[in-house]
Amino acid sequence: MTLGLGRVSWVFLGLALWLVLFALGLYSLVTHPPRILTVPPPTPVVRGTLYAQDGTPLALSLKEGRYYPLGTSASQLLGFGERGSGRGLEGLERDLNAALEAGRSFTLTLDPWIQAMAERALWEGLARSRGAYGTLLVMDRNGDLKAVANGPAFDPLAPRKDPAKDVSWRNHAFLVPLEVGSTMKALTAAMLLEEGAASLTTRVEAPMHRVVDGWTIRDVVPHPPVLTLAEVLRYSSNVGISLLAEALPKQVFYRYMERLHLTDPSPLPGVRVAAPVVNPPNAWSPAAYANHTFGQGFLVTPLHLAAAFNALVDGTYRSPRLFTHQEAKSEQVFSQATARAIRQALQEGLAPRAQLAGYPLAGKTGTAQVVVNGRYSREVFTAWFAGFVPGDQPLYTVVVAIHYPKGEVHGSQVAAPIFREVAAALLAYRGVPPYAEGR
């Protein structure tokens, strides 16, 4: 019995000890709860913001992701990124991706009001012409880009379509090199004046066609058989300008192209711009040189053309600026007298659909055939207009390009009315009253 009672006592003693230890454990858990090691969530990367010149945010990061406050406005220039990571895939979002990911912000030279006016005129004109795509640039006399408009409109936050079939995402102004057509005649005329090879009153026998090196050069607009250089611009005579340009060695012509930066890969540091396609002059046949004088045989982007045309404001080429921090660079290419004379000729010969009552606008049309399958197409054209607002004392240089319009295809019919609408909006925006009669 003594042994049995001893065993029972040990059992109860063990149970009591276990209860004491359990109670002590519970007390310890209550008074000193265990620390749970947790890994903090990664800090989200806040991309830098893109601003317009007046401080309007154009692209910024929110909790929900990247946001574009102005919607479709300037969307092709700004671009877009991956839905999850935000990494830039197109436009400035791509070009500036490393800096934006590091949190750096940029202020652009764009004016949101001018951008909106340019887009409205472009999109309406593109719809009228049923063109495949178009672009419109507004540059002030200092070289600052105030508008970079592209069409059709593109919503960077909408579901994306097949980029091979829908090119509305593309910044055509920077990424698509094109033949500039007869807009080049104004620059060729400036070269002739600057070199003393001709004046605006120099006369040339200009039939409706001529044969050069086995190739036929034709004019479209009927004109008198003898033209002055000013009339060559008015009637946009391919024959006339190519004949007058024979007084200019092709190496000199090319040197002016270089000084106008029509051969530069990118006039905007750090931003993708399609490189021009221009052969050196030693590769030009007589026919190729003739074609160059009226804007065929080489390709440049609308940005290149706008910057080159801007040199006709006062003779100085100013590198285009897209960022307010960007260094301003300039080079004298023409004299002020040459620039003034060419603008006066462009004002007097202005296409009727580009004219605006009460204001002396100036500019040059262009209709460029597009090479399709190795040959110039008779159906695919790019309609151009490059001009000044106003023409006598320019505040802005404006370039319009509509690619593959249907029906009417000429720059005077397609692009000139768009220029006029933008000019009217710009003059109203700047508060410029109509000129008095005879000013």
C-alpha positions as a Markdown table, in Angstrom:
| # | Residue | x | y | z |
|---|---|---|---|---|
| 1 | Met | 0.0 | 0.0 | 0.0 |
| 2 | Thr | 2.8 | 2.4 | 0.8 |
| 3 | Leu | 4.4 | 1.9 | -2.6 |
| 4 | Gly | 1.0 | 2.4 | -4.3 |
| 5 | Leu | 0.3 | 5.6 | -2.4 |
| 6 | Gly | 3.8 | 6.8 | -3.3 |
| 7 | Arg | 3.1 | 6.3 | -7.0 |
| 8 | Val | -0.1 | 8.2 | -6.8 |
| 9 | Ser | 1.6 | 11.0 | -4.9 |
| 10 | Trp | 4.3 | 11.3 | -7.7 |
| 11 | Val | 1.6 | 11.4 | -10.4 |
| 12 | Phe | -0.2 | 14.2 | -8.6 |
| 13 | Leu | 3.1 | 16.0 | -7.9 |
| 14 | Gly | 4.0 | 15.8 | -11.6 |
| 15 | Leu | 0.6 | 17.1 | -12.7 |
| 16 | Ala | 0.8 | 20.0 | -10.2 |
| 17 | Leu | 4.3 | 20.9 | -11.5 |
| 18 | Trp | 3.1 | 20.8 | -15.1 |
| 19 | Leu | 0.1 | 23.1 | -14.2 |
| 20 | Val | 2.5 | 25.5 | -12.5 |
| 21 | Leu | 4.8 | 25.6 | -15.5 |
| 22 | Phe | 1.8 | 26.0 | -17.9 |
| 23 | Ala | 0.5 | 28.9 | -15.8 |
| 24 | Leu | 3.9 | 30.6 | -15.8 |
| 25 | Gly | 4.1 | 30.1 | -19.6 |
| 26 | Leu | 0.7 | 31.7 | -20.1 |
| 27 | Tyr | 1.7 | 34.6 | -17.8 |
| 28 | Ser | 4.9 | 35.1 | -19.8 |
| 29 | Leu | 3.0 | 35.1 | -23.1 |
| 30 | Val | 0.6 | 37.7 | -21.8 |
| 31 | Thr | 3.2 | 40.0 | -20.2 |
| 32 | His | 5.9 | 39.5 | -22.9 |
| 33 | Pro | 4.3 | 38.6 | -26.2 |
| 34 | Pro | 6.7 | 37.2 | -28.8 |
| 35 | Arg | 8.1 | 39.6 | -31.4 |
| 36 | Ile | 7.0 | 38.7 | -35.0 |
| 37 | Leu | 9.7 | 39.6 | -37.6 |
| 38 | Thr | 8.0 | 41.3 | -40.6 |
| 39 | Val | 9.5 | 42.4 | -43.9 |
| 40 | Pro | 8.4 | 45.9 | -44.8 |
| 41 | Pro | 6.8 | 46.3 | -48.2 |
| 42 | Pro | 9.1 | 47.8 | -50.8 |
| 43 | Thr | 8.9 | 51.6 | -51.1 |
| 44 | Pro | 7.2 | 52.4 | -54.4 |
| 45 | Val | 9.4 | 54.2 | -57.0 |
| 46 | Val | 8.1 | 57.7 | -57.6 |
| 47 | Arg | 8.9 | 58.7 | -61.1 |
| 48 | Gly | 9.7 | 62.3 | -61.8 |
| 49 | Thr | 7.1 | 64.7 | -63.1 |
| 50 | Leu | 7.0 | 66.3 | -66.5 |
| 51 | Tyr | 5.7 | 69.9 | -66.5 |
| 52 | Ala | 4.7 | 72.4 | -69.1 |
| 53 | Gln | 6.5 | 75.8 | -69.1 |
| 54 | Asp | 3.8 | 77.4 | -67.0 |
| 55 | Gly | 4.0 | 74.7 | -64.4 |
| 56 | Thr | 1.0 | 72.6 | -65.6 |
| 57 | Pro | 1.8 | 68.9 | -64.8 |
| 58 | Leu | 1.8 | 66.8 | -67.9 |
| 59 | Ala | 2.8 | 63.4 | -66.5 |
| 60 | Leu | 3.0 | 62.6 | -62.8 |
| 61 | Ser | 2.9 | 59.6 | -60.4 |
| 62 | Leu | -0.1 | 58.9 | -58.2 |
| 63 | Lys | -0.9 | 55.9 | -55.9 |
| 64 | Glu | -2.9 | 54.4 | -58.7 |
| 65 | Gly | 0.0 | 54.7 | -61.2 |
| 66 | Arg | 1.1 | 57.2 | -63.9 |
| 67 | Tyr | -1.4 | 59.9 | -64.7 |
| 68 | Tyr | -1.6 | 62.4 | -67.6 |
| 69 | Pro | -3.8 | 65.3 | -66.5 |
| 70 | Leu | -4.3 | 66.7 | -70.0 |
| 71 | Gly | -5.5 | 63.4 | -71.4 |
| 72 | Thr | -4.8 | 63.1 | -75.1 |
| 73 | Ser | -3.0 | 66.5 | -75.3 |
| 74 | Ala | 0.7 | 66.0 | -76.2 |
| 75 | Ser | 0.3 | 62.3 | -75.5 |
| 76 | Gln | 2.5 | 61.1 | -78.3 |
| 77 | Leu | 5.3 | 63.4 | -77.2 |
| 78 | Leu | 5.0 | 62.4 | -73.5 |
| 79 | Gly | 4.6 | 58.7 | -74.3 |
| 80 | Phe | 3.6 | 55.9 | -71.9 |
| 81 | Gly | 5.0 | 53.1 | -69.7 |
| 82 | Glu | 4.4 | 49.6 | -68.6 |
| 83 | Arg | 1.2 | 49.2 | -66.6 |
| 84 | Gly | 2.8 | 47.6 | -63.6 |
| 85 | Ser | 6.4 | 48.8 | -63.3 |
| 86 | Gly | 5.8 | 52.2 | -64.9 |
| 87 | Arg | 9.0 | 51.7 | -67.0 |
| 88 | Gly | 8.9 | 54.1 | -70.0 |
| 89 | Leu | 8.0 | 52.4 | -73.3 |
| 90 | Glu | 7.5 | 55.3 | -75.6 |
| 91 | Gly | 8.0 | 59.1 | -76.0 |
| 92 | Leu | 9.7 | 61.1 | -73.3 |
| 93 | Glu | 8.7 | 58.4 | -70.7 |
| 94 | Arg | 11.1 | 56.1 | -72.6 |
| 95 | Asp | 13.8 | 58.7 | -73.5 |
| 96 | Leu | 14.1 | 60.1 | -70.0 |
| 97 | Asn | 13.3 | 56.8 | -68.2 |
| 98 | Ala | 16.5 | 56.5 | -66.1 |
| 99 | Ala | 16.3 | 60.1 | -64.9 |
| 100 | Leu | 12.5 | 59.8 | -64.2 |
| 101 | Glu | 13.0 | 56.6 | -62.3 |
| 102 | Ala | 15.6 | 58.4 | -60.2 |
| 103 | Gly | 12.9 | 61.0 | -59.3 |
| 104 | Arg | 14.2 | 63.8 | -61.5 |
| 105 | Ser | 11.5 | 66.1 | -63.0 |
| 106 | Phe | 11.7 | 68.1 | -66.2 |
| 107 | Thr | 10.0 | 71.3 | -67.4 |
| 108 | Leu | 9.2 | 71.4 | -71.1 |
| 109 | Thr | 9.0 | 74.5 | -73.3 |
| 110 | Leu | 5.4 | 73.6 | -74.3 |
| 111 | Asp | 2.6 | 76.1 | -73.8 |
| 112 | Pro | -0.6 | 74.0 | -73.0 |
| 113 | Trp | -2.9 | 76.6 | -74.7 |
| 114 | Ile | -0.9 | 76.7 | -77.9 |
| 115 | Gln | -0.6 | 72.9 | -77.8 |
| 116 | Ala | -4.4 | 72.6 | -77.5 |
| 117 | Met | -5.1 | 75.1 | -80.3 |
| 118 | Ala | -2.6 | 73.3 | -82.6 |
| 119 | Glu | -4.2 | 69.9 | -81.9 |
| 120 | Arg | -7.7 | 71.1 | -82.5 |
| 121 | Ala | -6.7 | 72.5 | -85.9 |
| 122 | Leu | -4.6 | 69.5 | -86.8 |
| 123 | Trp | -7.2 | 66.9 | -85.8 |
| 124 | Glu | -10.0 | 68.7 | -87.7 |
| 125 | Gly | -7.9 | 69.1 | -90.8 |
| 126 | Leu | -6.8 | 65.4 | -90.6 |
| 127 | Ala | -10.5 | 64.4 | -90.5 |
| 128 | Arg | -11.3 | 66.6 | -93.4 |
| 129 | Ser | -8.5 | 65.2 | -95.5 |
| 130 | Arg | -8.9 | 61.6 | -94.4 |
| 131 | Gly | -5.2 | 61.5 | -94.0 |
| 132 | Ala | -3.4 | 58.5 | -92.4 |
| 133 | Tyr | -1.6 | 60.7 | -89.9 |
| 134 | Gly | -0.3 | 64.2 | -89.4 |
| 135 | Thr | 1.8 | 66.5 | -87.3 |
| 136 | Leu | 2.0 | 70.2 | -86.5 |
| 137 | Leu | 4.9 | 72.1 | -84.8 |
| 138 | Val | 4.8 | 75.6 | -83.4 |
| 139 | Met | 8.2 | 77.1 | -82.6 |
| 140 | Asp | 8.8 | 80.6 | -81.3 |
| 141 | Arg | 11.5 | 82.9 | -82.8 |
| 142 | Asn | 14.0 | 81.7 | -80.1 |
| 143 | Gly | 13.7 | 78.1 | -81.1 |
| 144 | Asp | 11.5 | 77.0 | -78.2 |
| 145 | Leu | 8.9 | 74.4 | -79.1 |
| 146 | Lys | 5.5 | 75.7 | -78.0 |
| 147 | Ala | 3.5 | 72.8 | -79.5 |
| 148 | Val | 4.3 | 69.3 | -80.8 |
| 149 | Ala | 0.9 | 68.1 | -82.1 |
| 150 | Asn | 0.3 | 64.7 | -83.7 |
| 151 | Gly | -2.8 | 63.0 | -85.0 |
| 152 | Pro | -5.0 | 61.0 | -84.8 |
| 153 | Ala | -5.5 | 61.6 | -81.1 |
| 154 | Phe | -4.0 | 59.0 | -78.7 |
| 155 | Asp | -5.2 | 58.2 | -75.1 |
| 156 | Pro | -2.2 | 56.9 | -73.1 |
| 157 | Leu | -4.4 | 55.3 | -70.5 |
| 158 | Ala | -6.7 | 53.5 | -72.9 |
| 159 | Pro | -6.2 | 49.8 | -73.8 |
| 160 | Arg | -3.5 | 49.7 | -76.4 |
| 161 | Lys | -4.0 | 48.5 | -79.9 |
| 162 | Asp | -1.6 | 46.7 | -82.2 |
| 163 | Pro | 1.2 | 49.2 | -82.6 |
| 164 | Ala | 2.0 | 47.9 | -86.1 |
| 165 | Lys | -1.5 | 48.8 | -87.4 |
| 166 | Asp | -2.5 | 51.7 | -85.2 |
| 167 | Val | 0.2 | 54.4 | -85.3 |
| 168 | Ser | -1.7 | 57.0 | -83.3 |
| 169 | Trp | 0.8 | 56.5 | -80.4 |
| 170 | Arg | 3.7 | 57.7 | -82.6 |
| 171 | Asn | 5.3 | 61.1 | -82.3 |
| 172 | His | 5.4 | 61.7 | -86.1 |
| 173 | Ala | 7.0 | 65.1 | -85.6 |
| 174 | Phe | 10.2 | 63.5 | -84.4 |
| 175 | Leu | 10.2 | 59.9 | -85.6 |
| 176 | Val | 9.1 | 60.0 | -89.2 |
| 177 | Pro | 11.5 | 61.3 | -91.9 |
| 178 | Leu | 9.7 | 62.5 | -95.0 |
| 179 | Glu | 10.5 | 64.3 | -98.3 |
| 180 | Val | 9.6 | 68.0 | -97.7 |
| 181 | Gly | 8.6 | 68.8 | -101.2 |
| 182 | Ser | 8.3 | 72.4 | -102.4 |
| 183 | Thr | 8.8 | 73.9 | -98.9 |
| 184 | Met | 12.5 | 73.4 | -99.7 |
| 185 | Lys | 12.2 | 76.0 | -102.5 |
| 186 | Ala | 12.1 | 78.9 | -99.9 |
| 187 | Leu | 15.4 | 77.6 | -98.4 |
| 188 | Thr | 17.0 | 77.2 | -101.9 |
| 189 | Ala | 15.9 | 80.7 | -102.8 |
| 190 | Ala | 17.6 | 82.0 | -99.6 |
| 191 | Met | 20.8 | 80.2 | -100.6 |
| 192 | Leu | 20.7 | 81.9 | -104.0 |
| 193 | Leu | 20.2 | 85.3 | -102.5 |
| 194 | Glu | 22.9 | 84.8 | -99.8 |
| 195 | Glu | 25.5 | 83.6 | -102.4 |
| 196 | Gly | 24.6 | 86.5 | -104.8 |
| 197 | Ala | 23.7 | 83.9 | -107.4 |
| 198 | Ala | 20.3 | 85.4 | -108.0 |
| 199 | Ser | 17.9 | 88.1 | -106.7 |
| 200 | Leu | 14.1 | 87.9 | -106.4 |
| 201 | Thr | 13.9 | 89.7 | -109.7 |
| 202 | Thr | 16.2 | 87.4 | -111.6 |
| 203 | Arg | 14.4 | 86.0 | -114.6 |
| 204 | Val | 14.5 | 82.5 | -115.9 |
| 205 | Glu | 12.9 | 80.7 | -118.9 |
| 206 | Ala | 10.8 | 78.1 | -117.3 |
| 207 | Pro | 8.8 | 75.7 | -119.5 |
| 208 | Met | 6.3 | 73.4 | -117.9 |
| 209 | His | 8.8 | 70.5 | -118.0 |
| 210 | Arg | 12.5 | 69.9 | -118.6 |
| 211 | Val | 14.7 | 66.8 | -119.0 |
| 212 | Val | 17.7 | 66.4 | -116.8 |
| 213 | Asp | 20.0 | 63.5 | -117.2 |
| 214 | Gly | 17.2 | 61.4 | -118.8 |
| 215 | Trp | 14.7 | 62.3 | -116.0 |
| 216 | Thr | 11.7 | 64.6 | -116.7 |
| 217 | Ile | 11.0 | 67.4 | -114.2 |
| 218 | Arg | 7.5 | 68.8 | -114.4 |
| 219 | Asp | 5.5 | 71.7 | -113.0 |
| 220 | Val | 1.9 | 71.3 | -111.8 |
| 221 | Val | 0.6 | 74.9 | -111.6 |
| 222 | Pro | 0.3 | 76.6 | -115.1 |
| 223 | His | 2.5 | 79.7 | -115.3 |
| 224 | Pro | 4.1 | 82.2 | -117.8 |
| 225 | Pro | 7.1 | 80.9 | -119.8 |
| 226 | Val | 9.4 | 83.4 | -118.1 |
| 227 | Leu | 9.5 | 83.7 | -114.3 |
| 228 | Thr | 11.3 | 85.8 | -111.7 |
| 229 | Leu | 12.6 | 84.0 | -108.6 |
| 230 | Ala | 9.8 | 85.5 | -106.6 |
| 231 | Glu | 7.3 | 84.1 | -109.2 |
| 232 | Val | 9.1 | 80.7 | -109.1 |
| 233 | Leu | 8.1 | 80.7 | -105.4 |
| 234 | Arg | 4.6 | 81.9 | -106.1 |
| 235 | Tyr | 3.9 | 79.3 | -108.8 |
| 236 | Ser | 6.0 | 76.7 | -107.0 |
| 237 | Ser | 8.0 | 75.9 | -110.2 |
| 238 | Asn | 10.2 | 72.8 | -110.0 |
| 239 | Val | 11.7 | 73.7 | -113.4 |
| 240 | Gly | 12.4 | 77.3 | -112.4 |
| 241 | Ile | 14.1 | 76.7 | -109.1 |
| 242 | Ser | 16.2 | 73.8 | -110.5 |
| 243 | Leu | 17.4 | 76.0 | -113.4 |
| 244 | Leu | 18.3 | 78.9 | -111.1 |
| 245 | Ala | 20.0 | 76.6 | -108.7 |
| 246 | Glu | 22.5 | 75.6 | -111.4 |
| 247 | Ala | 24.3 | 78.8 | -110.5 |
| 248 | Leu | 25.0 | 77.2 | -107.1 |
| 249 | Pro | 27.5 | 74.4 | -106.9 |
| 250 | Lys | 26.0 | 71.3 | -105.3 |
| 251 | Gln | 28.7 | 71.3 | -102.6 |
| 252 | Val | 27.6 | 74.8 | -101.6 |
| 253 | Phe | 24.0 | 73.7 | -101.5 |
| 254 | Tyr | 25.0 | 70.8 | -99.3 |
| 255 | Arg | 27.0 | 73.1 | -97.0 |
| 256 | Tyr | 23.9 | 75.2 | -96.4 |
| 257 | Met | 21.9 | 72.0 | -95.6 |
| 258 | Glu | 24.6 | 71.2 | -93.0 |
| 259 | Arg | 24.4 | 74.7 | -91.5 |
| 260 | Leu | 20.6 | 74.4 | -91.4 |
| 261 | His | 21.2 | 71.0 | -89.6 |
| 262 | Leu | 19.1 | 69.1 | -92.2 |
| 263 | Thr | 21.8 | 66.4 | -92.0 |
| 264 | Asp | 22.1 | 66.1 | -88.2 |
| 265 | Pro | 21.0 | 62.8 | -86.5 |
| 266 | Ser | 19.2 | 64.6 | -83.7 |
| 267 | Pro | 18.8 | 68.3 | -83.0 |
| 268 | Leu | 17.4 | 67.5 | -79.5 |
| 269 | Pro | 20.0 | 66.1 | -77.0 |
| 270 | Gly | 18.7 | 63.0 | -75.2 |
| 271 | Val | 15.5 | 62.7 | -77.2 |
| 272 | Arg | 15.0 | 60.2 | -80.0 |
| 273 | Val | 14.7 | 61.8 | -83.4 |
| 274 | Ala | 14.9 | 59.9 | -86.6 |
| 275 | Ala | 18.1 | 60.7 | -88.5 |
| 276 | Pro | 17.8 | 62.4 | -91.9 |
| 277 | Val | 18.4 | 60.3 | -95.0 |
| 278 | Val | 20.7 | 62.5 | -97.1 |
| 279 | Asn | 23.4 | 61.3 | -99.5 |
| 280 | Pro | 26.7 | 63.3 | -99.8 |
| 281 | Pro | 26.9 | 65.7 | -102.8 |
| 282 | Asn | 29.5 | 63.6 | -104.5 |
| 283 | Ala | 26.8 | 60.9 | -104.9 |
| 284 | Trp | 24.3 | 63.3 | -106.6 |
| 285 | Ser | 23.7 | 63.0 | -110.3 |
| 286 | Pro | 22.6 | 66.2 | -112.1 |
| 287 | Ala | 19.0 | 64.9 | -111.8 |
| 288 | Ala | 19.4 | 64.2 | -108.1 |
| 289 | Tyr | 20.8 | 67.7 | -107.4 |
| 290 | Ala | 17.9 | 69.2 | -109.3 |
| 291 | Asn | 15.5 | 67.2 | -107.2 |
| 292 | His | 17.1 | 68.3 | -104.0 |
| 293 | Thr | 16.5 | 72.0 | -104.9 |
| 294 | Phe | 12.7 | 71.4 | -104.7 |
| 295 | Gly | 12.7 | 68.9 | -101.8 |
| 296 | Gln | 12.9 | 65.5 | -103.3 |
| 297 | Gly | 15.6 | 62.9 | -102.9 |
| 298 | Phe | 16.2 | 63.3 | -99.2 |
| 299 | Leu | 14.2 | 62.7 | -96.0 |
| 300 | Val | 14.1 | 64.8 | -92.8 |
| 301 | Thr | 11.6 | 64.9 | -89.9 |
| 302 | Pro | 9.1 | 67.8 | -89.5 |
| 303 | Leu | 11.2 | 68.9 | -86.5 |
| 304 | His | 14.3 | 69.3 | -88.8 |
| 305 | Leu | 12.2 | 71.3 | -91.3 |
| 306 | Ala | 10.7 | 73.6 | -88.6 |
| 307 | Ala | 14.1 | 74.5 | -87.2 |
| 308 | Ala | 15.5 | 75.1 | -90.7 |
| 309 | Phe | 12.6 | 77.3 | -91.7 |
| 310 | Asn | 12.9 | 79.2 | -88.4 |
| 311 | Ala | 16.2 | 80.5 | -89.7 |
| 312 | Leu | 14.2 | 82.7 | -92.1 |
| 313 | Val | 12.9 | 84.7 | -89.2 |
| 314 | Asp | 16.2 | 86.7 | -89.0 |
| 315 | Gly | 18.8 | 84.6 | -90.7 |
| 316 | Thr | 19.9 | 82.8 | -87.5 |
| 317 | Tyr | 19.6 | 79.0 | -87.1 |
| 318 | Arg | 18.6 | 78.3 | -83.5 |
| 319 | Ser | 18.7 | 74.7 | -82.2 |
| 320 | Pro | 15.2 | 73.6 | -81.3 |
| 321 | Arg | 14.6 | 73.5 | -77.5 |
| 322 | Leu | 12.2 | 71.2 | -75.7 |
| 323 | Phe | 13.4 | 71.7 | -72.1 |
| 324 | Thr | 13.8 | 74.9 | -70.3 |
| 325 | His | 17.2 | 73.8 | -68.9 |
| 326 | Gln | 18.5 | 73.1 | -72.4 |
| 327 | Glu | 21.3 | 75.3 | -73.6 |
| 328 | Ala | 20.4 | 77.7 | -76.4 |
| 329 | Lys | 22.6 | 77.4 | -79.5 |
| 330 | Ser | 22.6 | 79.6 | -82.6 |
| 331 | Glu | 24.5 | 80.2 | -85.8 |
| 332 | Gln | 24.1 | 82.9 | -88.4 |
| 333 | Val | 23.3 | 81.2 | -91.8 |
| 334 | Phe | 21.6 | 84.0 | -93.8 |
| 335 | Ser | 21.7 | 87.8 | -93.5 |
| 336 | Gln | 18.7 | 89.5 | -92.0 |
| 337 | Ala | 18.2 | 91.1 | -95.5 |
| 338 | Thr | 18.0 | 87.7 | -97.1 |
| 339 | Ala | 15.6 | 86.4 | -94.5 |
| 340 | Arg | 13.4 | 89.5 | -94.8 |
| 341 | Ala | 13.4 | 89.3 | -98.6 |
| 342 | Ile | 12.3 | 85.6 | -98.7 |
| 343 | Arg | 9.5 | 86.2 | -96.2 |
| 344 | Gln | 8.3 | 89.1 | -98.2 |
| 345 | Ala | 8.2 | 86.9 | -101.3 |
| 346 | Leu | 6.4 | 84.2 | -99.4 |
| 347 | Gln | 3.9 | 86.8 | -98.1 |
| 348 | Glu | 3.1 | 88.1 | -101.6 |
| 349 | Gly | 2.8 | 84.6 | -103.1 |
| 350 | Leu | 0.9 | 83.1 | -100.2 |
| 351 | Ala | -1.6 | 80.4 | -101.1 |
| 352 | Pro | -5.2 | 81.7 | -101.0 |
| 353 | Arg | -6.3 | 79.1 | -98.4 |
| 354 | Ala | -3.5 | 80.2 | -96.1 |
| 355 | Gln | -4.5 | 83.9 | -96.1 |
| 356 | Leu | -6.1 | 85.6 | -93.1 |
| 357 | Ala | -7.8 | 89.0 | -93.6 |
| 358 | Gly | -6.0 | 91.8 | -91.8 |
| 359 | Tyr | -2.7 | 89.9 | -91.2 |
| 360 | Pro | 0.4 | 89.5 | -93.5 |
| 361 | Leu | 1.0 | 85.8 | -93.1 |
| 362 | Ala | 3.8 | 84.2 | -95.1 |
| 363 | Gly | 4.7 | 80.6 | -96.0 |
| 364 | Lys | 5.3 | 78.0 | -98.6 |
| 365 | Thr | 3.3 | 74.9 | -99.6 |
| 366 | Gly | 4.6 | 71.5 | -100.5 |
| 367 | Thr | 3.3 | 68.4 | -102.0 |
| 368 | Ala | 5.7 | 65.5 | -101.8 |
| 369 | Gln | 5.3 | 62.2 | -103.6 |
| 370 | Val | 6.0 | 59.3 | -101.4 |
| 371 | Val | 8.2 | 56.4 | -102.5 |
| 372 | Val | 6.3 | 53.1 | -102.5 |
| 373 | Asn | 8.0 | 49.9 | -103.5 |
| 374 | Gly | 11.0 | 51.8 | -104.8 |
| 375 | Arg | 9.0 | 54.2 | -107.1 |
| 376 | Tyr | 7.3 | 57.6 | -106.6 |
| 377 | Ser | 3.6 | 56.8 | -106.0 |
| 378 | Arg | 0.9 | 58.7 | -107.9 |
| 379 | Glu | -1.5 | 58.1 | -105.1 |
| 380 | Val | 0.5 | 58.6 | -101.8 |
| 381 | Phe | 1.6 | 62.1 | -101.0 |
| 382 | Thr | 2.5 | 64.2 | -98.0 |
| 383 | Ala | 0.9 | 67.7 | -97.9 |
| 384 | Trp | 3.0 | 70.4 | -96.3 |
| 385 | Phe | 2.9 | 74.0 | -95.2 |
| 386 | Ala | 5.7 | 75.9 | -93.5 |
| 387 | Gly | 5.2 | 79.5 | -92.6 |
| 388 | Phe | 5.4 | 82.5 | -90.3 |
| 389 | Val | 2.9 | 84.2 | -87.9 |
| 390 | Pro | 2.9 | 87.0 | -88.8 |
| 391 | Gly | 5.0 | 87.2 | -91.9 |
| 392 | Asp | 6.6 | 90.6 | -91.4 |
| 393 | Gln | 7.7 | 90.3 | -87.8 |
| 394 | Pro | 7.3 | 86.6 | -86.9 |
| 395 | Leu | 6.4 | 85.5 | -83.5 |
| 396 | Tyr | 6.1 | 81.8 | -84.5 |
| 397 | Thr | 7.2 | 79.4 | -87.2 |
| 398 | Val | 4.6 | 76.8 | -88.0 |
| 399 | Val | 5.0 | 73.5 | -89.9 |
| 400 | Val | 2.1 | 71.3 | -90.9 |
| 401 | Ala | 2.4 | 67.8 | -92.5 |
| 402 | Ile | -0.5 | 65.6 | -93.5 |
| 403 | His | 0.5 | 62.2 | -94.7 |
| 404 | Tyr | -1.5 | 60.3 | -97.4 |
| 405 | Pro | -4.6 | 62.6 | -97.7 |
| 406 | Lys | -7.4 | 61.3 | -99.8 |
| 407 | Gly | -9.1 | 63.3 | -102.5 |
| 408 | Glu | -7.3 | 66.7 | -102.5 |
| 409 | Val | -3.6 | 66.0 | -101.9 |
| 410 | His | -1.8 | 69.3 | -102.5 |
| 411 | Gly | -0.4 | 71.3 | -99.6 |
| 412 | Ser | -2.3 | 74.4 | -100.8 |
| 413 | Gln | -5.5 | 72.5 | -100.4 |
| 414 | Val | -4.8 | 70.3 | -97.3 |
| 415 | Ala | -2.2 | 71.9 | -95.1 |
| 416 | Ala | -2.7 | 75.6 | -95.8 |
| 417 | Pro | -6.1 | 75.8 | -94.2 |
| 418 | Ile | -4.7 | 74.2 | -91.1 |
| 419 | Phe | -1.9 | 76.7 | -90.9 |
| 420 | Arg | -4.5 | 79.6 | -91.3 |
| 421 | Glu | -6.6 | 78.2 | -88.4 |
| 422 | Val | -3.5 | 78.0 | -86.1 |
| 423 | Ala | -2.3 | 81.4 | -87.2 |
| 424 | Ala | -5.7 | 82.9 | -86.3 |
| 425 | Ala | -5.6 | 81.3 | -82.9 |
| 426 | Leu | -2.0 | 82.3 | -82.2 |
| 427 | Leu | -2.7 | 86.0 | -83.1 |
| 428 | Ala | -5.8 | 86.0 | -80.9 |
| 429 | Tyr | -3.9 | 84.4 | -78.1 |
| 430 | Arg | -1.1 | 87.0 | -78.3 |
| 431 | Gly | -3.7 | 89.8 | -78.7 |
| 432 | Val | -2.3 | 91.1 | -82.0 |
| 433 | Pro | -4.9 | 93.3 | -83.7 |
| 434 | Pro | -5.6 | 93.3 | -87.4 |
| 435 | Tyr | -3.2 | 95.5 | -89.4 |
| 436 | Ala | -4.5 | 98.8 | -90.7 |
| 437 | Glu | -4.9 | 99.2 | -94.5 |
| 438 | Gly | -1.6 | 100.0 | -96.1 |
| 439 | Arg | 0.6 | 99.2 | -93.2 |
